[in-house]
Amino acid sequence: MQLHTINTGYFKLDGGAMFGVVPKVLWNKINPADENNLCTWAMRCLLIEDGDKLILIDTGLGNKQSEKFFSHFQPHGEDSLMGSLKAKGFHADDITDVILTHLHFDHCGGAVNRIGEDKYESAFKNATFWSDESHWQWASVPNAREKASFLKENFKPLESDDRVRFISEGNSPFENISFTKAYGHTEAMLIPHIRYKGKTIAYMADLLPSVGHIPLPYIMGYDLRALVSLEEKTHFLNKALDEDYILFFEHDKDHECCNLQMTEKGIRANETFSLETLV
């Protein structure tokens, strides 16, 4: 097995929304905001070579939305999904499986390409796409609060190609990847756990977007069910500390990975490091 970080660029989100009830005087120390109160975040995906499988977790923002849409999020940076795959020696057609942790636009936008007016196709023509069935239905008929995050052109075209499969509870289609589900941020978000060289690497998605979200009260305003997120974070962090997990962050612009330690203030990051130090 081989793991590769796939950087797809950066974007901006409101700092207050990203840290919920935590005062700016605290979160601004670790994620400084610009003059519009926007903080910069990564869209970091993970590529897994495992036997005859080439598995991509999440796909970033993509490039098919309108200029007005992108103006709200200011995507920037030199990296792109396809450029990063190419830099690692791969092509989109090599991907056998794509795991979509959830269907918010910054996690699945790169899964589908626009090929014409109201015409779309899979960006990975040989891949099977994996999601949670209840989450797929949740995104397909979105509530008013999440509607702006579930853009149907990012995932519904995959249905017409019969490319979508669902991961059932406790039954992973992959030998070295297991899954838990989280319900605080959105309905049934997948958290992949990769077994690698005797370690568990947890792909954090939006359960813990960054190192700065490890303290328990640091919960995003975007989360639908904040107290559920609190329970899920507490359970995850205790297990991750006990079993010496490595956390892989999708949105932390400065840190790819960390392990954990217990401090007088609770569980916190211990060492931060890049994925390549493990491979």
N, C-alpha and C positions, 0 to 999 in steps of 0.2 A: 504494500500500500504506500502511496505517496500523496502528500497534501500540498496544495498550492493556494496562496492568497491571490484572489482576483479583485483588484481594485477597480471600481467603476466610476470614480470621481467623487466630488463633494457637492453638498447642497446646504441650504440654510433653513433653519426653523426658529421660531420664536423661543427665546430662552425661558420665558415664564411658562409656556406650554410644555416645554421639555422637562421642567422641574416642579411643576405643580405648586404646592403650597410652600415650598422652600423659598425663603426670601432671596432676592437677587444679590444682596450683599454677601451671601454665602456661595451660591452657585457660580456667580461671576468670577470668583477666584480660580475656579477650575475650568470653566468654559466661558471665556470672556466674550461678551456680546459687542456687536458693532453699534453704530449710532442709531440704528433702527431696532435695537434689542434682539437682533438675530445672531444666532450662534452657528458656527460651521460644524457640519457632521459628515462623516464618511458614509459611503455605501459599499461595504466590503463583503464580497462573496467568498465562498470556499469551494475549491475544486478538489475532488477526491478520485484518485486513480486506484482502483481495486479490482485486480484480475482483468476481466474483459469489460468492466464497467468504468465509465467516466462520468462522474456524478457531480453536478453543479448545484450548490445550495444558494437560492435566491439569484436575482438577475438585475438588481439596481433599478434605476429610474427609467431607462430607455431614452429614446430621442424623438418619439412620434407626437408628443403633445404640442399644443399651440405655443406661440411666443408669449402670449398673455399668461398661460399657465406657468411656463417656466419662469416668468418674471417674478412670480410669488416666491419661488424657491431658489432662484439664482444658482443653478448648477454650474460648476466650474472645476478647473483642474485639467491636467493633461491625460488622465486615465479614462479609458472606456472599457466596457465589457468585452467587446470583440478585440480591441487592441491588447488588453491584458491576456486574453486567451492566446492570441497570436504570439505574444512575448514569451509565453510558457511553452510554445511549440504546438499549439492545438488550434483547431478550426471548429466553428460552431457545429459542423456536421459530424464531428467526432463525439459529441456529447450523447450519451445513451440515456441519461436520466436527469431530470431537473426537479429538485425538491423546492417547493414554494412554502416557506414557513407560514405566510399568510398573504392576503391579496391586497394589502395597502400598496399604493402606486410605487412607493420607493423600494419595494421588495420584489415586485413582479413586472415592472414596466418593460424590462428588457426581454421578456418571454415572447413577445409578439411584435412583429414588424408591420408597419403600414406599407402597402404595395400599390395603393391607389385610393381614390375617393371612396371612403367607407369600405375599403377592402383591406384585409389583414391576413397574415399567415404566421405560423410558428417561426421563431428565430432559430429554432433547433429542430431541423426537419426529421432527424432520426431519433429524437428523444421522446421518452414517456415522461409526462408531468405528474408529479405526486403532490397531493394536498390532503386535507381532512374534509370528509364529505359534509359534515355539518357546517364547517367554515365556508365551504364553497357555496352552499345554499344561503348562508348568512350574507355573503358578499353579493350574491345574485339578486337578492331582494333586500337592499340595504336599509338600515334605519336612517333617520334624518341626520343624526349626528355624524355617522361614518360615511354617508353617501358621497361626499367629496373625495374620500380616500379610495373608494372602490370604483375604479374606472373600468367599465365593462370591456372596452376595447383591449385592455391589458390581459384578460383571461378568458372571456367568453368565446373568442374565435377558436380556442383550443378544443372546445367541445365539438365543433363541427368536423374537426379532423380526427375525432375519437382518440385524442392524445392523453386524456386525463384518467388517472387512476387514484384511488383513495387508500390511505393508510389506516387500517383498523387498529383498534386498541390492542396493544401488546403483540402485534403481528407485523413485523418489519419485513419489507421485501429485500432488504440488504443485509448481508451477513454480518458486517461490522458497524452497522448504524442502528441504534435504537431511538425511540422517540418518547418524549413526554409531551403533554399538552397543557397549555396555559390559557386561562379564561378571563384574566383581569384586563389585559390590553384590548383584546377582541375575542370573539368566539373561537375557541379551539385552535389557537396558534400552536404550531409544531415547534418543538425545541429538539433538534437533532443532537444525539450523543454519539460521538465517533470513538471507537476503540482503536487506539494507535500506540504501538510500542509499549503496551502495558499501562497506558494512561487513558483516561476519558477526557476527550475534548468536547466541551459543550458549546454549540453554536447558539449565541444568546438571543439573536433576533431582537425583539423589543421587550423581552422580559427584563434584561439589563442592557440598555443601549450602549452604555459606556462605563468605564471605571467609576466615573462620578456618580453613577446611579446605584452603586453597591450599598451605601447607607440606607437603612430601611425606609425612612420617610421620603427619600428622593424618588418619587413616583410621578410619572408623566401626567400632565393634565389631559393628554390624549386618551389615557386609559379609561375604558368604559366603566370598570368596576374597581375603584381604587383599593378598597379593603380586601378584595380578592387578590389583587396584585400584591398587597402587603403579605398576605398569607402565603402566596406562591413564592415570593422572594425569600421569605423566612425559611420555608421548607427547603427550597433549592440551595440556599447559601449554607445551611447547616449540613446538608448532604454533601455538597461540593467541598466543604472544608474537611469533613470526616474522611472523604474518599479521595482527597487530593486532586480534584478536577483541575483542568486547565480551561479557562474561560476565553472564548474567541468572540471578539466584539465586532458587530456589524457596523456600528455608527460612531465609535470613538475615533476621532481624527488623529489622535496622537499614539494610541496604544492598540496593538492588535490583540494581545493576549495578556493574561495574568493568572497567577495562582493566589491563594487566599491565606490569611492568617487571622488569628483571634487577637484583638487588642482590647484595651480598657473601654473603648467606645463601641465594641462589637466587632463583627467580621468586616475586614477591610482587605484591599489588595495588598499582596506581599511584594512579589517581583512582577514587573511588567516587561514584556519581551515580544519579539516578532516570531511568527510561526516558523520561519526558516531556521531558527536556533534549535528546533526540535527535529528537523528533517535532515 
